Amino acid sequence: MEPAAPHGYDAEEAELLAKLRGAGSVFAEEELAELQAAAEADDDLAILPAWVDRRTLGEPIEHIVGSAAFAELRVAVHAGVFVPRRRTVLLATIVADRLRELADRRAPGDPAPRLLDLGCGTGAIAALAMHRVPGIEVVAIDADPAAVRCAQVNLPGAVVVRANEIEALHGLPPAGSRTPGTGRPGADATGADVTGTDATGAGAPAGSSASALFDVIAANLPYVPTAELVHLPHDTLEYESALALDGGIDGLDPLGEHATAMAAHLRTGGIAVTEVAPHQVETAAAILEAVGFSAIEVRSDDEIGATALIATR
């Protein structure tokens, strides 16, 4: 006689639940529920067993269902793209709160507050800012072409650029302009170390430059030391881009590489917000102070395991 299905599950669901548990899932019920909900939303419950099989092999649920929860939003997540973490909601909230303050103080005729999402990944940080503070101008940069394509989906109306550095923005045509032969805004950019730049949308008024100074820079850069990457979960290493994970020798190489340009592209009084590990706070603060940031504030949220630095220009 076969064992009875767990309470609340039919036989097929019980089998899928057992597969997830057998693969080592400690949140099997929650994972099955999320996969079921996504399959139902796609009106394709027949895909559920295949999705469970993919999950048992370690593929992140967010890649399987194509989206992830981020604060009150659900953002698209394409295969291979870094999945936005819950802890990054702290950084995103700091960013949105500052932009809200600026928008509330804005006088008629003043330009809209400007945000640069550096190392944007899916664009989740900028998406939350655009959701909470409508009307802001957003530019997002990432070196990973898959991330850029994903961010384009999540950031309609923003300028989304594939580039290795902020200086690449100086090669972009004015936002809202048309690249000959493309019929779409800002399709090409030039600049140092640009690797096949893509830009879309018109996040700034027609005629303004994507490289104009920003009020806020969100820099959710990689901060895991190279030697510690081997300790990350298998699904992270196997399915997410190394570009979004590897922080170099001490985990702060990317911050060091971009800090000078971050300071140069902020308005006086503007802020840069970056996420770090608690033990990196002192070194990261020193990096930011060395390039001209005048004040560094540490924010943390123990509930979600987040630490962020707010550096004022």
Secondary structure as GFF3:
##gff-version 3
##sequence-region A 1 313
A	DSSP	alpha_helix	11	22	.	.	.	ID=ss1
A	DSSP	alpha_helix	28	41	.	.	.	ID=ss2
A	DSSP	three_ten_helix	45	47	.	.	.	ID=ss3
A	DSSP	alpha_helix	48	56	.	.	.	ID=ss4
A	DSSP	alpha_helix	61	65	.	.	.	ID=ss5
A	DSSP	beta_strand	67	70	.	.	.	ID=ss6
A	DSSP	beta_strand	73	76	.	.	.	ID=ss7
A	DSSP	alpha_helix	88	105	.	.	.	ID=ss8
A	DSSP	beta_strand	114	118	.	.	.	ID=ss9
A	DSSP	alpha_helix	124	132	.	.	.	ID=ss10
A	DSSP	beta_strand	137	142	.	.	.	ID=ss11
A	DSSP	alpha_helix	145	154	.	.	.	ID=ss12
A	DSSP	beta_strand	159	162	.	.	.	ID=ss13
A	DSSP	three_ten_helix	166	171	.	.	.	ID=ss14
A	DSSP	beta_strand	214	219	.	.	.	ID=ss15
A	DSSP	three_ten_helix	226	231	.	.	.	ID=ss16
A	DSSP	alpha_helix	234	239	.	.	.	ID=ss17
A	DSSP	three_ten_helix	242	244	.	.	.	ID=ss18
A	DSSP	alpha_helix	253	264	.	.	.	ID=ss19
A	DSSP	beta_strand	266	275	.	.	.	ID=ss20
A	DSSP	three_ten_helix	278	280	.	.	.	ID=ss21
A	DSSP	alpha_helix	281	290	.	.	.	ID=ss22
A	DSSP	beta_strand	295	301	.	.	.	ID=ss23
A	DSSP	beta_strand	306	312	.	.	.	ID=ss24
###
